[in-house]
């Protein structure tokens, strides 16, 4: 990571403020501030070591489309009178694989839990776990392709629901 002197000054001043605001973490902030003040560029990246890689706008939209599709599945299922034969594990949003789809997993968690959106996908859990512990993205993409080709309906029939879940 490259920082010019102005960037280093701004960040060092912010760290100095954080030292005062959070005395229990003052040593941590002071160490990072010193690295900036002395120009130890090897350590600049330590400032953001807990930051995730950026998600593109398209990646974010894809997750939101998956959540919308599951909203449609949930609402459609609630309207179906005869639910016999629909005992598919894919009926509820499974989440994403925390190891291999971590960006999608984190974004779904943020959007549902932190922003309080798509409450119906929490399935009454106070702290839902959206870690599927298995790859799900390719399955969701196949399901999205089907849902998009069938008009993105929020009123799927029983047969459509069975077909979508079986994709």
NUKOLVO-947864 format. One record per residue (C-alpha): x, y, z. Coordinates in steps of 0.2 Angstrom, whole numbers, plus 5000, padded with zeros to 4 digits. Layout:
BEGIN
XYZ
...
//
This chain:
BEGIN
500050005000
500750174995
500350325006
501050505003
501550615018
499850705018
498950535019
500050475033
499750635042
497950625041
497850445047
499150465061
498050615068
496550495067
497550365076
498050495089
496250535092
495750355094
497150325107
496250455118
494550395114
494950215117
496250205131
496150015132
496650005114
497950145115
499450035112
498749965096
498350135089
500050205095
501050065086
500150095070
500350285072
502250265074
502350155059
501550295049
502550435057
504150355054
503750295036
503850105039
502850065023
502949875026
501749905040
500450015031
499449865026
499249815044
498049965046
496849865034
497249685038
495449655044
494649735029
493849625016
494149634997
492949744989
491349674981
490949744964
489249824961
488749674950
489249554964
488149654977
486649654965
486849464962
486649434980
485149554981
484349464966
484549294975
483749374991
482349434980
482149264973
482049184990
480749324995
479749264980
479949084985
479449125003
477849224998
477349104985
477448954997
476449045010
475049064997
474948884991
473548784998
474248604995
476048604999
476248414998
477748364988
478648524992
479848465006
481448524997
482848585008
483048734996
481448805001
482348915014
483749025010
485248925014
486549065014
488249055006
489848955010
490849055023
492448975016
492248994997
490849124995
491349235010
491049395001
489249344997
489049275014
489549435022
488549545011
486949435014
487249445033
487549635032
486049665022
484849555032
485449565049
486349735050
485149835039
483649745044
483049695027
482249535020
481649495038
480649345031
482249265026
482749255045
481449125047
481049185065
482849165071
483549305081
485249285074
485149185058
486649095052
486849115033
488349005032
487848855021
489448765024
489348715006
489448804989
487748874984
488149014972
488048904956
486448824962
485749004965
486349064948
485348914940
483848964950
484049144946
484149104927
482549004928
481649134939
482149274927
481549174912
479849154920
479549334923
480249354941
478549314948
478149334967
476649224964
477349054959
476148914957
476548744966
477248674950
478348824946
478948814964
479448634963
480248664946
481248814952
481848724968
482348574957
483448674945
//
